[in-house]
Every structure is written in structure tokens, then in C-alpha cells.
Amino acid sequence: MTGQVLLYALVVPLVTAAGVLATHRWPNVREAVSLAGGTILFIILAFIAGNSDTIPELVIAEPVAGLALKFAIEPLGVAFALMASGLWVVTTIYSIGYMRGHHESHQTRFFAFFAIAIASATGVALAGNLFTLFVFYEALTLSTFPLVSHAGTALARRAGRTYLGILMGTSIGLFLVAIIVTWQVAGTLDFVPGGILEGRVSDLTAGILLALYVFGIGKAALMPFHRWLPAAMAAPTPVSALLHAVAVVKAGVFTILKISWFTFGFDMLQGLHVLEILQWIAAFTIVAASLVAMTRDNLKARLAYSTVSQLSYIVLAALLAGEAGFVAGGLHMVTHAFGKITLFFCAGAILIATMKTRVSELDGLGRSMPLTMTAFTIASLSIIGLPPLGGLWSKWLLFESALAAGQVLFLAVLAISTLLNIGYLLAIPLRAFLKPARQGEVATWHEAPVTCLAAMAITSLGCLALFFFPDAITMWLDRVFFMAEGR
């Protein structure tokens, strides 16, 4: 089996972007091209997953001796790539209704940069070393910047500057420095099961490197480098879905998970004094962001701070430095993606249909938008971690991994955050279904366009399917450790 198939996975989204630009005069064709590109990419990645044992790594350039632009397959990366490509298709379906229904300008530019962003996320997922991952990590930031500032308003431009400033500042000032030091001390940047640093650096140096990586990967939105995420809510709702579920933040937590095992190794991490400090920073972010979410009346801002909190679940899982935490973090990456993208789809549908943006304005909405608010309820229950939805199992495994690591206090952190999840999420559908609408408003409310409803239905069903089939993901992620054992 040739490694050329890895190149196809990178090229298809770029060809899709070119096709979108070429068909800008024919919106129906343009959107069909986007849907076709996402579908083809998903099929390619499914093929890669099914043949992962026979596809060799691919080197497409070596700008410096021993430092190659290289792609390789491992289970966590394939899971991330499959998730991103599948949700690209669903987000495109949603975007057709949203962009037209909201009369957004520059729609061709939106679809083109969305495709480029997916190409960048795929590069992150399939990167065979830290050098390649960093190149595509930066490409992801640059390709999503025009989407964040898409509206062109003063607010959107300011959001874009915050977005670019924090993400580029952390990646160049911290992440890149950590990569250079790793290259110098280890002589390689390859991803090796069990890590490449053990026995090559002192505990002090390794601790500093770990802190540089954790804070330098700004897309994981660990406090205090989280402000870009709420600021980016000035973007159109499909962009919010891209940021929170499909690519950007998931690229951040994916990178932290990957570095924890493939660069450091759990044995080394467990011996670092700085590990406990970083764990508590992640725990603080979980609770603090949840508390902030409780105070936000703007719906998208509330969901944004929810994302900041949920991302730190995954960061904490990685920093627990064990197989259980790694698998729990990987599963939560997927369950949160389906739940959060559904919530943002619902927020966008509400905006299109009612022009409402605040939680306090949604009284009685469930009577006129029952499908939207039902989807919102399903996604909320999944993120809270209640049956019969997929978030139950990722939360369960997070609790188990904290217990396995002997970190009983983190059980309390996760429990408190879960209670806060209930407070800031379930309050929304409860008031929508149970409170009476303001006089005269119900008559003007209606469901969003059918493509928006179809996308919400697909992702809501995804939340449900993940309850019944979580083993498909956990067993796949377990293969990461079989690699280390040569099985």
C-alpha cells in the first residue's frame, strides 16, 4: 500500500477550495463542490483507517537534513481527521441555509477558506513529527483568520486581531521555542510511542519544556491564553462551529494529547514536579470558565466559555499521564465535538429565525422552534454527561482516569463543573419550553431553513450514536499503546 494516499487527504480540500473559487458565479454548484470535497475526504480517511497497518509514512520534503515534512498514521490522528472531515460535510450542509438565510456577504470566500482550514487540520492530524505539525498548526491559524473577521465590522476586525495575536504569539513565542529545544536535545522531532525525551534531558528542562508546550498550544485555550475564543464569537455561526468543534480548538487539545505520549511519554511526565501545577491550572480553567459561562446572557458567549471549560477536561486528562486519561481525553474530544457543534448550529438557527442573541430573550421559543430546541436539549444533555448520550461515557472515563491517577480532588473539580454545566446549559431549553413568550413574538418565529435543521438532526443523532457505540472509539485509541508494545 503506497503512502501517496496520505497526500490525497491533504490535496482534496485544497482542490475543493480552488473549485469553490472557480464556481463563485453559480452558488448551487459552488456548494455542491464543497459537499463533494468533504465527502471524498471522509472516504479517503476511512480508507486510511481501514488500511492503517499497511500504509507507510510519507516524506514530501526535507528542508533541513533530518528535519522532514513527514506524514504518518497513528490512531489518535486518524480519529481527529475523520471527525473533522465528517463534520466538514455537516457544517457545509448547515452553512448553505445559514449563509443564505442570514444574507451573509462574501460566501465564496467563506467556503474557500473553510476548505483550506480543513486541509490544515488534516495536516495537523496526519503529521509524522513536530515540525510538520507546527507548519500545519500555523496554517490553520492563518486560514481561519479571514473567517473570524469575515463580517468586516469594527468588532470583527478587533476579534480577528485578538485571535491572530494570541494564537501566533503563543505558538511562536512558546510552542516553537519548545520544538527547537526538543530538536536540540533529542536530535529528532519524530512522534515515537513512549516519547523521545526520556534520558536525554534533566527533569528541570523537561518541566520547562512541558510548560512551554502546554501554554504555547494556545488553541487549547488554557487560561490565561483563552481570550481569543470568546472574542472570535463575532464570526458567523458556521465559523464558530469550525472553531469550537470541527478543527481549531480540537487541533489544540489533540496536539497536547499527542505530545504527552509521543514526545514525553507517561513515565517521564509522572516524574516532573511541574506536572501537578499544570494539572491545577487546567482544573482552575475548568471551574472558572464554567462560572463565567453562568454569567453570560449572550448565547454564543455562554457557549464559548463552556468550550474553554470543556477543553481543559481534555488537557487535564492528558496531564494525568496515563493510558486511561489519554483514552478519556480522546473520547471527550469526539463527544464534545458533536455536542458543541449542535449547540452552535442551534444558536445560529435561532439568530436566523428570530434575530435573538440573548438567553433572556428566548422565553417561549420552544413552541415555535421545537426542532431546534429539542436538538439544543439533546446536545446539552450530552455535554453534561447524562444518558442516553455519548457525553456520559467520556465523562465517566474522565472520572475513572482521575481516580486511577489517585487524584481524588480532581473528581470534585469534574463534579462541580458538571453541576455548573447543568446550570448554564439546561436553563436555556427550560425557559424556551416552559416560560411564556412575550406577547406578539411567537407569531413571527419559525424554524430555520431545512438544511440547518438537517445538520442539527445529523449531529444530534451523532450524540445518541456515541452512547451506544463508544467502544468503536476507545478500542481504536487503545491501539496507540499497542504500537508501543509492537503489537
C-alpha positions in Angstrom: 0.0 0.0 0.0 1.5 3.3 -1.0 1.8 6.3 1.3 0.6 8.5 -1.5 -2.9 8.2 -0.2 -1.9 10.5 2.7 -1.1 13.2 0.2 -4.5 12.8 -1.4 -6.0 13.6 2.0 -4.2 16.9 2.0 -4.8 17.8 -1.6 -8.6 17.1 -1.8 -9.6 20.1 0.5 -7.2 22.4 -1.4 -8.7 21.3 -4.8 -12.1 21.9 -3.2 -11.1 25.4 -2.3 -10.0 26.0 -5.9 -13.2 24.6 -7.2 -15.2 26.8 -4.9 -13.4 29.9 -6.2 -13.8 28.8 -9.8 -17.6 28.4 -9.4 -18.3 31.5 -7.5 -20.9 32.7 -10.1 -23.0 29.6 -9.5 -23.9 29.3 -5.8 -25.5 25.9 -6.2 -22.5 24.4 -8.0 -20.1 26.1 -5.5 -21.9 24.5 -2.6 -22.1 21.1 -4.4 -18.3 21.3 -4.9 -17.8 21.9 -1.1 -20.1 19.0 -0.2 -18.3 16.7 -2.7 -14.9 17.7 -1.4 -15.8 16.9 2.2 -17.4 13.6 1.2 -14.4 12.5 -0.8 -12.0 13.4 2.0 -14.0 11.4 4.5 -14.0 8.4 2.2 -10.2 8.7 1.8 -9.7 8.9 5.6 -12.0 6.0 6.1 -9.9 4.0 3.7 -6.7 5.1 5.5 -8.3 4.0 8.8 -9.2 0.6 7.4 -5.7 0.1 5.9 -3.6 1.8 8.6 -1.3 -1.2 9.2 -0.2 -1.2 5.5 0.2 2.5 4.6 3.8 3.7 5.1 4.8 7.2 6.2 5.2 9.8 3.5 8.0 12.4 3.3 7.3 15.2 0.8 10.2 17.5 1.6 13.3 17.8 3.8 14.2 21.4 4.0 16.9 20.7 6.6 18.9 17.4 6.9 17.0 15.2 9.4 14.0 17.6 9.5 11.4 16.4 7.1 7.9 17.4 6.2 6.5 14.0 7.0 3.1 12.3 7.4 2.3 9.1 9.2 -0.7 7.3 10.6 -1.5 6.7 14.2 -4.9 6.1 15.8 -5.5 9.4 17.6 -4.6 11.4 14.4 -6.9 9.3 12.2 -9.7 9.7 14.7 -9.2 13.5 14.7 -9.0 13.7 10.9 -12.2 11.5 10.4 -14.1 13.6 12.9 -13.1 16.9 11.2 -13.8 15.7 7.7 -17.2 14.3 8.7 -18.2 17.4 10.5 -17.0 19.5 7.5 -19.7 17.8 5.4 -22.4 18.5 8.0 -21.2 22.1 8.6 -21.4 22.7 4.8 -25.0 21.5 4.8 -25.7 23.9 7.6 -23.8 26.8 6.1 -25.9 26.6 2.9 -29.0 27.5 4.8 -27.3 29.9 7.3 -25.3 31.9 4.8 -28.3 32.4 2.5 -30.8 32.8 5.3 -28.7 35.4 7.1 -27.8 37.1 3.8 -24.0 36.9 4.5 -21.7 38.6 2.1 -18.5 37.0 0.6 -20.0 33.5 0.7 -17.5 32.1 -1.8 -14.6 33.4 0.3 -16.1 31.7 3.3 -16.4 28.2 1.7 -12.9 28.5 0.2 -11.2 29.4 3.4 -13.2 26.7 5.3 -11.8 24.1 2.9 -8.2 25.4 3.4 -8.8 25.2 7.1 -9.8 21.6 6.8 -6.7 20.9 4.8 -4.6 22.4 7.6 -6.4 20.4 10.3 -5.8 17.2 8.3 -2.1 18.1 8.1 -2.1 18.5 11.9 -3.8 15.2 12.3 -1.5 13.2 10.0 1.7 14.9 10.9 4.6 12.5 11.4 6.7 14.8 13.5 6.6 18.1 15.5 8.0 20.1 12.6 5.2 19.1 10.3 2.6 19.6 13.0 3.8 23.1 13.7 3.7 24.1 10.0 0.1 23.0 9.6 -0.9 24.3 13.1 0.2 27.8 11.9 -1.5 27.3 8.5 -4.7 26.6 10.5 -4.4 29.9 12.3 -3.8 31.8 9.2 -6.6 30.2 7.2 -9.2 30.8 9.9 -8.3 34.4 10.5 -10.3 35.6 7.4 -13.2 33.6 8.7 -13.1 35.2 12.2 -13.0 38.7 10.7 -15.4 37.7 7.9 -18.1 40.4 8.7 -15.6 43.2 8.2 -17.1 45.3 11.0 -15.0 47.0 13.7 -16.0 44.3 16.1 -15.0 41.5 13.7 -11.7 43.2 12.9 -10.9 43.6 16.6 -11.8 39.9 17.2 -9.5 38.9 14.3 -6.6 40.9 15.8 -7.1 39.2 19.2 -7.4 35.8 17.5 -4.3 36.2 15.5 -2.3 38.0 18.2 -2.8 35.4 20.9 -2.5 32.3 18.7 0.5 33.5 16.8 2.1 35.0 19.9 1.8 31.7 21.9 2.8 29.5 19.0 5.9 31.5 18.0 6.9 32.7 21.5 6.4 29.4 23.3 5.5 26.4 21.1 8.2 27.0 18.5 10.8 27.5 21.3 9.9 24.2 22.8 10.2 22.5 19.5 13.6 23.9 18.8 14.9 22.9 22.3 13.4 19.4 21.7 15.2 19.1 18.4 18.5 20.2 20.0 18.4 17.8 23.0 16.7 14.8 21.3 18.1 15.0 17.8 14.7 14.2 16.4 11.2 15.6 16.3 9.5 12.3 15.2 6.5 11.1 17.1 7.6 7.9 18.9 5.3 5.9 21.1 6.5 6.4 24.7 8.3 9.6 23.9 11.7 10.8 22.7 12.9 12.9 25.7 13.4 10.4 28.5 17.1 10.0 29.4 18.1 13.0 27.2 17.1 15.9 29.4 17.0 16.7 33.1 13.7 16.9 35.0 14.1 20.7 35.2 14.5 21.1 31.5 11.7 18.6 30.8 9.4 20.5 33.1 10.1 23.8 31.4 9.5 22.2 28.0 6.2 20.8 29.2 5.1 24.2 30.4 6.1 25.8 27.1 4.1 23.2 25.1 1.0 23.4 27.3 0.8 27.2 27.2 2.3 27.5 23.7 -0.5 25.5 22.2 -2.9 28.4 22.5 -5.7 26.7 20.6 -6.3 24.6 23.7 -7.5 27.8 25.3 -5.9 27.2 28.8 -6.2 30.2 31.0 -4.8 32.9 30.7 -4.5 32.3 26.9 -8.2 31.8 26.3 -9.5 35.3 25.4 -9.2 34.7 21.6 -12.0 32.1 21.8 -14.8 34.3 23.3 -13.6 37.2 21.1 -14.0 35.1 17.9 -17.7 34.8 18.5 -18.0 37.9 16.3 -17.7 35.5 13.4 -20.7 33.9 11.6 -22.1 30.9 13.4 -20.6 28.2 11.0 -17.2 29.7 11.8 -18.0 29.3 15.5 -18.7 25.7 14.7 -15.4 25.4 12.9 -13.6 26.9 15.9 -15.3 25.0 18.6 -16.0 21.6 17.2 -14.5 20.8 13.8 -10.9 22.0 13.7 -9.3 24.8 15.7 -9.7 24.0 19.4 -9.7 20.3 18.7 -6.3 20.8 16.9 -5.1 22.3 20.2 -6.2 19.5 22.6 -5.2 16.9 20.0 -1.7 18.3 20.0 -1.4 18.3 23.8 -2.7 14.7 23.9 -0.2 13.7 21.2 2.8 15.4 22.8 2.0 13.9 26.2 2.6 10.4 24.8 4.6 10.7 21.7 7.1 13.3 22.8 7.4 13.0 26.6 5.9 9.6 27.5 3.9 9.0 30.6 6.7 7.6 32.7 8.7 10.8 32.2 5.7 13.1 32.8 4.8 11.4 36.1 8.3 12.3 37.5 8.0 16.0 36.7 7.3 18.4 39.6 5.7 21.0 37.3 3.0 18.4 36.3 0.9 19.0 39.4 1.0 22.8 38.9 -0.2 22.4 35.3 -2.9 20.0 36.3 -4.3 22.5 38.8 -4.2 25.3 36.2 -6.3 23.0 33.9 -8.6 22.3 36.9 -8.9 26.0 37.6 -9.8 26.7 34.0 -12.5 24.0 34.1 -14.3 25.7 37.1 -13.5 29.3 36.3 -14.7 29.2 32.7 -17.9 27.4 33.9 -18.6 30.1 36.4 -18.1 32.8 33.7 -20.4 30.9 31.4 -23.1 31.1 34.1 -22.9 34.9 34.0 -23.2 35.4 30.2 -26.5 36.3 28.7 -25.3 36.3 25.2 -25.9 32.8 23.9 -22.7 32.4 21.8 -20.6 33.9 24.6 -22.0 31.4 27.1 -21.2 28.6 24.7 -17.7 29.9 24.1 -16.8 29.9 27.8 -18.4 26.4 28.0 -15.9 25.4 25.3 -13.0 26.9 27.3 -14.0 24.7 30.3 -14.6 21.5 28.3 -11.2 21.8 26.5 -9.5 21.8 29.9 -11.2 18.5 30.6 -9.0 17.1 27.8 -5.9 19.0 28.9 -6.3 17.6 32.4 -6.8 14.1 31.0 -3.6 14.4 29.1 -1.7 15.7 32.1 -2.9 12.8 34.3 -0.2 11.0 32.3 -1.7 7.6 31.9 -3.4 5.4 29.3 -6.8 5.8 30.9 -6.6 9.6 30.8 -5.3 9.5 27.2 -8.3 7.4 26.0 -10.7 9.5 28.1 -9.4 12.7 26.6 -9.6 11.3 23.0 -13.2 10.2 23.5 -14.2 13.5 25.0 -12.6 15.3 22.0 -15.2 13.4 19.9 -18.3 13.6 22.1 -17.7 17.3 22.8 -17.3 18.0 19.1 -20.8 16.5 18.3 -22.4 18.2 21.3 -20.9 21.6 20.9 -21.4 21.8 17.1 -25.1 21.1 17.7 -25.3 23.9 20.2 -23.8 26.4 17.8 -26.0 25.2 15.0 -29.0 25.8 17.2 -27.7 29.3 18.2 -27.3 30.2 14.5 -30.8 28.8 13.7 -32.2 31.0 16.5 -30.5 34.0 15.1 -31.7 33.4 11.5 -35.3 32.8 12.6 -35.8 35.4 15.4 -32.7 37.7 15.4 -32.4 36.8 19.1 -28.9 36.5 20.6 -29.5 36.6 24.3 -30.6 33.8 26.6 -33.1 36.2 28.4 -34.9 36.7 25.1 -35.7 33.0 24.4 -38.8 32.6 26.6 -41.4 30.5 24.8 -39.1 29.8 21.8 -39.7 26.0 22.2 -43.2 26.4 21.0 -42.3 27.9 17.6 -38.9 26.3 17.2 -39.5 22.8 18.7 -37.0 21.0 16.5 -34.2 23.5 17.2 -34.7 23.5 20.9 -35.0 19.7 21.0 -31.6 19.4 19.3 -30.3 22.0 21.8 -31.6 19.9 24.7 -30.0 16.7 23.4 -26.6 18.4 22.9 -26.8 20.0 26.3 -27.5 16.6 28.0 -24.6 15.1 26.1 -22.1 17.8 27.3 -23.5 17.5 30.8 -22.9 13.7 30.6 -26.3 12.2 31.0 -27.7 9.1 29.3 -28.6 8.1 26.7 -26.0 10.4 25.1 -22.3 9.9 24.3 -21.0 12.5 26.7 -21.9 10.1 29.5 -19.0 7.8 28.6 -16.3 10.4 28.1 -17.3 12.0 31.5 -17.3 8.5 33.0 -13.8 7.8 31.7 -12.6 11.2 32.8 -13.7 10.4 36.4 -12.2 6.9 36.2 -8.9 8.3 34.9 -8.7 10.8 37.8 -9.4 8.0 40.3 -6.8 5.7 38.6 -4.2 8.5 38.9 -5.0 8.9 42.6 -6.3 12.5 42.1 -9.4 12.4 44.2 -9.6 16.2 44.3 -9.9 16.3 40.5 -13.1 14.2 40.9 -14.5 17.1 42.9 -13.5 19.5 40.2 -15.2 17.5 37.5 -18.3 17.0 39.6 -18.6 20.8 40.3 -18.1 21.6 36.7 -20.8 19.1 35.7 -23.3 20.7 38.1 -22.4 24.1 36.6 -22.9 22.6 33.1 -26.5 21.9 34.2 -26.9 25.4 35.4 -25.7 27.3 32.3 -27.0 24.8 29.6 -30.3 23.3 30.8 -31.6 26.7 31.8 -31.9 27.6 28.1 -34.2 24.9 26.9 -36.2 25.0 30.1 -37.1 28.7 29.7 -37.7 28.1 25.9 -40.2 25.3 26.6 -41.7 26.3 29.9 -41.8 30.1 30.1 -44.4 32.0 28.1 -43.3 34.1 25.2 -43.6 37.8 25.2 -46.8 39.0 23.7 -46.8 39.1 19.9 -43.5 37.4 19.4 -44.5 33.8 18.8 -46.4 34.7 15.6 -43.2 36.0 14.0 -41.0 33.0 14.9 -40.4 29.9 12.8 -37.8 27.2 12.3 -34.6 27.9 10.4 -34.0 26.7 6.8 -34.3 23.0 6.2 -30.5 22.5 5.6 -29.9 23.9 9.1 -32.4 21.5 10.6 -30.9 18.6 8.7 -27.4 19.4 10.0 -28.8 19.7 13.6 -30.5 16.3 13.2 -27.4 14.6 12.0 -25.2 15.9 14.8 -27.9 15.2 17.4 -28.1 11.6 16.2 -24.3 11.5 16.5 -24.6 12.4 20.2 -27.0 9.5 20.5 -25.0 7.0 18.5 -21.9 7.7 20.6 -23.8 6.5 23.7 -24.4 3.1 22.1 -21.0 2.7 20.3 -18.3 4.4 22.4 -16.2 1.2 22.1 -15.6 1.9 18.5 -13.5 4.9 19.5 -12.0 3.7 22.8 -10.8 0.4 21.3 -9.3 2.3 18.3 -7.5 4.7 20.7 -6.1 1.8 22.7 -4.2 0.8 19.6 -1.9 3.8 20.3 -0.4 1.7 23.2 -0.3 -1.5 21.2 2.1 0.4 18.8 4.5 0.9 21.8 4.4 -2.8 22.5 5.0 -3.8 18.9 1.5 -5.4 18.6 
